[in-house]
């Protein structure tokens, strides 16, 4: 992990309830896809986003830190990114990507700011752009989990669980946060005024 100037080295700590590297999606529910929602109705997705890694200080380690977000199927991954960015009270923009492989850590199917023909040499070429790929385009089902990475230097890692897919109401502004668990950790460790000991 790239270390920011003037900061101590920190580990990519994983909150206990938010992961152990992975957060288990709820079981026992029938898997529902967007195609099973009533024809002609716009879809509404309920997603829970967990922080599973990053420069987390000891003060926040071992806690579940998550945000539940509702977003329409016609909205893009870029819109979801901005919703997550604001939900965790971040302020400085960085690169990011969504991982839609077999699991949240599988980068075989990624969506990023780069077009499929772009990317860095030796890096996986993205399947599409977050600017044009909608949530419906992903073919998500209930209980599906995928990854979201933010800031490739400090390497904030997240797992996104699909909790519910249903017809969207006729009115309402989306995306919106419907539930918050845990205080959002500072985007950078030095933002914590008390300078707690960092996880080594």
C-alpha positions as CSV (number, residue, x, y, z in Angstrom):
1,X,0.0,0.0,0.0
2,X,1.3,3.4,-0.9
3,X,2.0,5.4,2.2
4,X,0.9,9.0,2.4
5,X,3.5,11.5,3.5
6,X,3.5,12.3,7.2
7,X,1.4,9.2,8.2
8,X,2.3,6.0,10.0
9,X,2.1,2.8,8.1
10,X,-1.2,1.1,8.6
11,X,-2.6,-2.3,7.7
12,X,-5.6,-2.9,5.5
13,X,-7.7,-3.9,8.5
14,X,-11.0,-5.7,8.0
15,X,-13.8,-5.0,10.4
16,X,-14.9,-8.3,12.1
17,X,-18.6,-8.0,11.4
18,X,-18.1,-6.4,8.0
19,X,-16.0,-9.1,6.6
20,X,-13.2,-11.4,7.6
21,X,-12.4,-10.5,4.0
22,X,-16.0,-11.4,2.9
23,X,-19.4,-10.6,4.3
24,X,-21.8,-13.5,3.9
25,X,-25.0,-12.6,2.0
26,X,-28.2,-13.5,3.7
27,X,-29.3,-17.1,3.0
28,X,-32.7,-18.8,2.8
29,X,-34.2,-16.3,0.4
30,X,-35.2,-17.1,-3.1
31,X,-32.9,-15.5,-5.6
32,X,-34.7,-12.8,-7.5
33,X,-33.4,-11.1,-10.6
34,X,-34.5,-7.8,-12.2
35,X,-36.1,-9.8,-15.1
36,X,-38.5,-11.3,-12.6
37,X,-39.8,-7.9,-11.5
38,X,-43.2,-6.9,-13.1
39,X,-42.7,-6.1,-16.8
40,X,-42.7,-2.4,-17.6
41,X,-41.8,-1.4,-14.1
42,X,-38.6,0.3,-13.3
43,X,-36.5,-1.7,-10.7
44,X,-35.3,-0.6,-7.3
45,X,-32.3,-2.2,-5.7
46,X,-31.5,-2.3,-2.0
47,X,-27.8,-2.7,-1.6
48,X,-25.7,-2.9,1.6
49,X,-22.2,-1.7,1.3
50,X,-19.6,-2.9,3.9
51,X,-16.1,-1.5,4.4
52,X,-13.9,-4.6,4.3
53,X,-10.4,-3.1,4.1
54,X,-8.4,0.1,4.0
55,X,-6.3,2.3,6.3
56,X,-8.6,1.7,9.3
57,X,-7.3,2.9,12.7
58,X,-7.6,0.8,15.8
59,X,-10.6,2.9,16.9
60,X,-12.7,1.5,14.1
61,X,-11.2,-2.0,13.7
62,X,-13.5,-4.9,14.5
63,X,-16.7,-2.9,14.0
64,X,-19.3,-3.3,11.3
65,X,-19.3,-0.2,9.2
66,X,-22.0,-0.3,6.5
67,X,-24.5,1.8,4.6
68,X,-27.7,0.5,3.0
69,X,-28.5,2.3,-0.3
70,X,-31.5,2.2,-2.6
71,X,-30.8,2.9,-6.2
72,X,-32.9,2.6,-9.4
73,X,-31.9,0.0,-12.1
74,X,-31.7,2.8,-14.7
75,X,-29.0,4.6,-12.7
76,X,-25.3,4.1,-13.4
77,X,-22.4,2.6,-11.5
78,X,-21.0,6.1,-11.4
79,X,-24.1,7.3,-9.6
80,X,-23.7,4.4,-7.1
81,X,-20.1,5.4,-6.6
82,X,-21.1,8.9,-5.7
83,X,-23.8,7.6,-3.3
84,X,-21.2,5.4,-1.5
85,X,-18.7,8.3,-1.5
86,X,-21.1,10.6,0.2
87,X,-22.5,7.9,2.5
88,X,-19.0,7.3,4.0
89,X,-18.4,11.0,4.3
90,X,-15.4,11.1,1.9
91,X,-14.2,14.4,0.4
92,X,-11.3,13.8,-1.9
93,X,-12.0,12.1,-5.2
94,X,-9.9,9.1,-6.4
95,X,-10.0,6.3,-9.0
96,X,-12.4,3.5,-8.3
97,X,-13.8,0.3,-9.9
98,X,-16.5,-2.3,-9.4
99,X,-15.6,-6.0,-9.5
100,X,-18.3,-8.3,-10.8
101,X,-16.4,-11.6,-10.9
102,X,-17.3,-14.7,-9.0
103,X,-16.8,-12.9,-5.7
104,X,-16.1,-9.4,-4.4
105,X,-12.3,-10.0,-4.7
106,X,-12.5,-11.4,-8.2
107,X,-11.3,-8.8,-10.7
108,X,-12.0,-10.9,-13.8
109,X,-15.0,-8.7,-14.6
110,X,-14.4,-5.0,-13.8
111,X,-16.2,-1.8,-14.6
112,X,-14.1,1.4,-14.3
113,X,-13.7,4.9,-15.6
114,X,-11.7,3.5,-18.4
115,X,-13.3,2.3,-21.6
116,X,-12.8,-1.4,-22.5
117,X,-10.0,-0.4,-24.9
118,X,-8.2,1.6,-22.1
119,X,-6.5,0.6,-18.9
120,X,-2.9,0.3,-17.9
121,X,-0.5,-2.2,-19.6
122,X,-0.8,-5.6,-17.9
123,X,-4.0,-4.7,-16.1
124,X,-7.4,-6.3,-16.7
125,X,-9.4,-4.5,-19.3
126,X,-12.7,-3.4,-18.0
127,X,-15.9,-4.8,-19.4
128,X,-17.4,-1.3,-19.6
129,X,-17.5,2.2,-18.3
130,X,-19.1,3.2,-15.0
131,X,-20.5,6.2,-16.7
132,X,-22.7,4.2,-19.1
133,X,-23.3,0.9,-17.3
134,X,-26.5,0.8,-15.4
135,X,-27.4,-1.3,-12.4
136,X,-29.8,-3.3,-14.5
137,X,-27.0,-4.0,-17.0
138,X,-25.2,-6.1,-14.3
139,X,-27.8,-8.9,-14.2
140,X,-27.8,-8.9,-10.4
141,X,-29.8,-11.3,-8.3
142,X,-30.8,-11.1,-4.6
143,X,-28.0,-12.5,-2.4
144,X,-25.4,-11.6,-5.0
145,X,-22.2,-9.9,-3.7
146,X,-19.7,-7.9,-5.6
147,X,-16.8,-5.6,-4.9
148,X,-16.1,-1.9,-5.0
149,X,-12.6,-0.5,-4.6
150,X,-11.8,3.2,-4.0
151,X,-8.5,5.0,-4.0
152,X,-5.9,2.6,-5.4
153,X,-3.2,4.1,-3.2
154,X,-4.9,3.7,0.2
155,X,-6.9,0.8,-1.1
156,X,-10.4,1.1,0.5
157,X,-12.2,-2.2,-0.2
158,X,-15.9,-2.8,0.0
159,X,-18.4,-5.6,-0.4
160,X,-21.8,-4.8,-1.9
161,X,-24.6,-7.2,-1.1
162,X,-27.8,-7.2,-3.1
163,X,-30.6,-7.4,-0.4
164,X,-33.7,-6.7,-2.5
165,X,-34.9,-6.1,-6.0
166,X,-38.4,-4.7,-6.4
167,X,-40.5,-2.4,-8.6
168,X,-39.5,1.2,-8.1
169,X,-42.1,3.6,-6.6
170,X,-43.6,6.2,-8.9
171,X,-42.1,9.0,-6.8
172,X,-39.0,9.4,-4.8
173,X,-35.5,10.6,-5.2
174,X,-32.7,8.0,-5.6
175,X,-30.2,6.9,-4.7
176,X,-30.7,7.4,-1.0
177,X,-29.2,5.9,2.2
178,X,-31.8,4.1,4.2
179,X,-29.7,2.6,7.0
180,X,-26.3,3.4,8.6
181,X,-24.3,1.2,10.9
182,X,-21.1,2.4,12.5
183,X,-19.4,5.8,12.3
184,X,-17.6,6.4,9.0
185,X,-13.8,6.3,9.5
186,X,-11.7,9.3,8.3
187,X,-10.7,9.0,4.6
188,X,-7.1,9.5,5.8
189,X,-5.8,8.4,9.2
190,X,-4.3,11.8,10.0
191,X,-7.9,13.3,9.9
192,X,-8.6,11.8,13.3
193,X,-7.9,14.6,15.7
194,X,-7.0,12.3,18.6
195,X,-4.4,10.4,16.5
196,X,-5.2,6.9,18.0
197,X,-2.7,4.1,17.6
198,X,-2.9,2.6,14.1
199,X,-3.3,-1.1,13.5
200,X,0.1,-2.6,12.6
